Amino acid sequence: MLPKFLANKRASILAAALTAGLSAGMTQAAVDEVHFLIPGGAGGGWDGTARGVGEALTKSGLIESASYENLSGGGGGKAIASLIEKADQSHDTLMVNSTPIVIRSLTKVFPQSFRDLTPIAAVIGDYGAFVVPTNSKYMTFQDVVNDYKENPRSVAIAGGSARGSMDHLVAAMAFKAAGGDARKLKYVAYDAGGKAMAGILSGDAHVLSTGFSEAIALAEAGEVRILAITGENRSATAPEVPTLKELGYNATFVNWRGFFAAPGLPDAQADEYADTLAKMYKTDEWSAVRDRNGWTEIFLPRENFVSFLEAQEVEVGNLMRELGFLR
């Protein structure tokens, strides 16, 4: 039998070896590559978020490679169903999503909710924005409001999501705050922001309700003017654009965007994804992507993200009932 102090020492050595082994295992389990699943088409907010985060992660060296898959359909439900169906083979996959996963679950566009996935983290916030083609007669948001109050059906609002979803909801909020009848909103639904943009350029709709980051890219390309955003304050990225609030309309909104993994993903791997995203915030590569897109940082990992989603489900549900989108 070993003396007590030697036994204790051996126990300490074994414990240290075990800890080192576990640490080595954790290092080997670090994220090497990520397959980003995007529930909408190219050119939309989900697409831009996934590709922007992938760019920051790869350029900063936090992951070795990133791949992207656009799987649109069913208001985002097709991608969710695919991730659930292929869960065992999808441990390297992160699906981007945002407020619509809450809205479309409430409205039964698809039967799943965030509870059927593994929430990883909310990463950014994006204000809503209202844009018009550069040749539009509308020079200010007040001009749009004036026409809307005179005849709501004379103003067609395009959005890159289905009726009753976020682009529709944000527009309804804005016109309700301006004193109009939100239930009379003429909303033209498109599959993702790129197609909605084509809709206002062709004249099929007059105003685009979209994310601020998408609006900035379009404005920089010289295709549109941004009339207003839904932030509490103006954005440093486009300081000339007023907020609805400063125009006298008591309406603000920020759309979170974040990532979900397949159901049944081990907690250790889910934590690794969240930790990797947390590290991303400290990189210059992320700062460049964030500022380029005018994003606001909203980092809510794992349990905090779930609590946030549960609260938003209640808040958005109440608002949708008030606007007549839910009974």
Secondary structure as the mmCIF struct_conf table of DSSP 4:
data_model
#
loop_
_struct_conf.conf_type_id
_struct_conf.id
_struct_conf.beg_label_comp_id
_struct_conf.beg_label_asym_id
_struct_conf.beg_label_seq_id
_struct_conf.end_label_comp_id
_struct_conf.end_label_asym_id
_struct_conf.end_label_seq_id
HELX_RH_AL_P HELX_RH_AL_P1 LYS A 4 GLN A 28
TURN_TY1_P TURN_TY1_P1 ALA A 29 ALA A 29
BEND BEND1 ALA A 30 ALA A 30
STRN STRN1 GLU A 33 ILE A 38
BEND BEND2 PRO A 39 GLY A 40
TURN_TY1_P TURN_TY1_P2 ALA A 42 GLY A 43
BEND BEND3 GLY A 44 GLY A 44
HELX_RH_AL_P HELX_RH_AL_P2 GLY A 45 LYS A 59
TURN_TY1_P TURN_TY1_P3 SER A 60 GLY A 61
BEND BEND4 LEU A 62 GLU A 64
STRN STRN2 SER A 65 ASN A 70
HELX_RH_3T_P HELX_RH_3T_P1 GLY A 74 GLY A 76
HELX_RH_AL_P HELX_RH_AL_P3 GLY A 77 GLU A 85
TURN_TY1_P TURN_TY1_P4 LYS A 86 LYS A 86
HELX_RH_3T_P HELX_RH_3T_P2 ALA A 87 GLN A 89
TURN_TY1_P TURN_TY1_P5 HIS A 91 ASP A 92
STRN STRN3 THR A 93 SER A 98
TURN_TY1_P TURN_TY1_P6 THR A 99 THR A 99
HELX_RH_AL_P HELX_RH_AL_P4 PRO A 100 LEU A 106
TURN_TY1_P TURN_TY1_P7 THR A 107 LYS A 108
BEND BEND5 VAL A 109 PRO A 111
HELX_RH_3T_P HELX_RH_3T_P3 PHE A 114 ASP A 116
BEND BEND6 LEU A 117 LEU A 117
STRN STRN4 THR A 118 PRO A 133
TURN_TY1_P TURN_TY1_P8 THR A 134 ASN A 135
BEND BEND7 LYS A 137 LYS A 137
BEND BEND8 THR A 140 THR A 140
HELX_RH_AL_P HELX_RH_AL_P5 PHE A 141 GLU A 150
HELX_RH_3T_P HELX_RH_3T_P4 PRO A 152 SER A 154
BEND BEND9 VAL A 155 VAL A 155
STRN STRN5 ALA A 156 GLY A 159
BEND BEND10 GLY A 160 SER A 161
TURN_TY1_P TURN_TY1_P9 ARG A 163 GLY A 164
BEND BEND11 SER A 165 SER A 165
HELX_RH_AL_P HELX_RH_AL_P6 MET A 166 ALA A 177
TURN_TY1_P TURN_TY1_P10 ALA A 178 GLY A 179
BEND BEND12 GLY A 180 GLY A 180
HELX_RH_3T_P HELX_RH_3T_P5 ALA A 182 LYS A 184
STRN STRN6 LYS A 186 ALA A 189
BEND BEND13 ASP A 191 ALA A 192
HELX_RH_AL_P HELX_RH_AL_P7 GLY A 193 SER A 202
TURN_TY1_P TURN_TY1_P11 GLY A 203 GLY A 203
BEND BEND14 ASP A 204 ASP A 204
BEND BEND15 HIS A 206 HIS A 206
STRN STRN7 VAL A 207 GLY A 211
HELX_RH_AL_P HELX_RH_AL_P8 PHE A 212 GLU A 220
TURN_TY1_P TURN_TY1_P12 ALA A 221 GLY A 222
BEND BEND16 GLU A 223 GLU A 223
STRN STRN8 VAL A 224 ILE A 229
BEND BEND17 GLY A 231 ASN A 233
TURN_TY1_P TURN_TY1_P13 ALA A 236 THR A 237
BEND BEND18 ALA A 238 ALA A 238
TURN_TY1_P TURN_TY1_P14 PRO A 239 GLU A 240
BEND BEND19 VAL A 241 VAL A 241
HELX_LH_PP_P HELX_LH_PP_P1 PRO A 242 PRO A 242
STRN STRN9 THR A 243 THR A 243
TURN_TY1_P TURN_TY1_P15 LEU A 244 GLY A 248
STRN STRN10 VAL A 254 ALA A 261
TURN_TY1_P TURN_TY1_P16 PRO A 263 GLY A 264
HELX_RH_AL_P HELX_RH_AL_P9 ASP A 267 MET A 280
TURN_TY1_P TURN_TY1_P17 TYR A 281 LYS A 282
BEND BEND20 THR A 283 THR A 283
HELX_RH_AL_P HELX_RH_AL_P10 ASP A 284 ASN A 293
TURN_TY1_P TURN_TY1_P18 GLY A 294 GLY A 294
HELX_LH_PP_P HELX_LH_PP_P2 TRP A 295 TRP A 295
STRN STRN11 THR A 296 PRO A 301
HELX_RH_AL_P HELX_RH_AL_P11 ARG A 302 LEU A 323
TURN_TY1_P TURN_TY1_P19 GLY A 324 GLY A 324
BEND BEND21 PHE A 325 PHE A 325
#
